[in-house]
């Protein structure tokens, strides 16, 4: 089954304690991306990656890191989490089209609470 | 000004009604337009995908893009209770590696 898998699905942690949210896709997609979803603000792109070892900032990259060492994996790292990073996070992947803008497949989300 | 504006609703309609959902945008470079459906506690799933202007129909769903007005719409015919969800519009430019989403419209279809 084609899917994007995120782990953990839920996490409660404290300010300053480094955490990693993993994302894996089994569709051989080149493009992967991380979003956060907040009430009234919708989905906002954090980082994206066009392929292995290629990453770029989205709209809200501050406080986050990513890496793309393998095509299937795209972990999101919070080096020193703060309460304003409490949110619902989604990982997504897609093929890379000639003009871009290919529709994405989303994981089921990771709900992070930072106290 | 936000790149994409979407009325959050909530929208409540009786079963069988025609539903109209809309987004406006400000960036004339957007060429790719998508509608996603999101159920509670799940990730968004793609409903419709269109390139540039025009209409696209898939079953009970029709997507319309009017680039001259910077306005996109999703119509749902013969709405069903299973259509109750949040609907998100999304857009990308022609060199599109970044995506911009609306805030989502919450829809409830009452049996």
Boltz contact constraints between the chains, C-beta under 6 A:
constraints:
  - contact:
      token1: [A, 42]
      token2: [B, 101]
      max_distance: 6.0
  - contact:
      token1: [A, 42]
      token2: [B, 102]
      max_distance: 6.0
  - contact:
      token1: [A, 42]
      token2: [B, 103]
      max_distance: 6.0
  - contact:
      token1: [A, 42]
      token2: [B, 104]
      max_distance: 6.0
  - contact:
      token1: [A, 43]
      token2: [B, 101]
      max_distance: 6.0
  - contact:
      token1: [A, 45]
      token2: [B, 98]
      max_distance: 6.0
  - contact:
      token1: [A, 45]
      token2: [B, 99]
      max_distance: 6.0
  - contact:
      token1: [A, 48]
      token2: [B, 97]
      max_distance: 6.0
  - contact:
      token1: [A, 90]
      token2: [B, 43]
      max_distance: 6.0
  - contact:
      token1: [A, 99]
      token2: [B, 94]
      max_distance: 6.0
  - contact:
      token1: [A, 100]
      token2: [B, 95]
      max_distance: 6.0
  - contact:
      token1: [A, 100]
      token2: [B, 96]
      max_distance: 6.0
  - contact:
      token1: [A, 100]
      token2: [B, 97]
      max_distance: 6.0
  - contact:
      token1: [A, 101]
      token2: [B, 32]
      max_distance: 6.0
  - contact:
      token1: [A, 101]
      token2: [B, 92]
      max_distance: 6.0
  - contact:
      token1: [A, 101]
      token2: [B, 96]
      max_distance: 6.0
  - contact:
      token1: [A, 103]
      token2: [B, 34]
      max_distance: 6.0
  - contact:
      token1: [A, 103]
      token2: [B, 46]
      max_distance: 6.0
  - contact:
      token1: [A, 103]
      token2: [B, 49]
      max_distance: 6.0
  - contact:
      token1: [A, 106]
      token2: [B, 43]
      max_distance: 6.0
  - contact:
      token1: [A, 106]
      token2: [B, 44]
      max_distance: 6.0
  - contact:
      token1: [A, 107]
      token2: [B, 43]
      max_distance: 6.0
  - contact:
      token1: [A, 108]
      token2: [B, 42]
      max_distance: 6.0
  - contact:
      token1: [A, 108]
      token2: [B, 43]
      max_distance: 6.0
  - contact:
      token1: [A, 109]
      token2: [B, 43]
      max_distance: 6.0
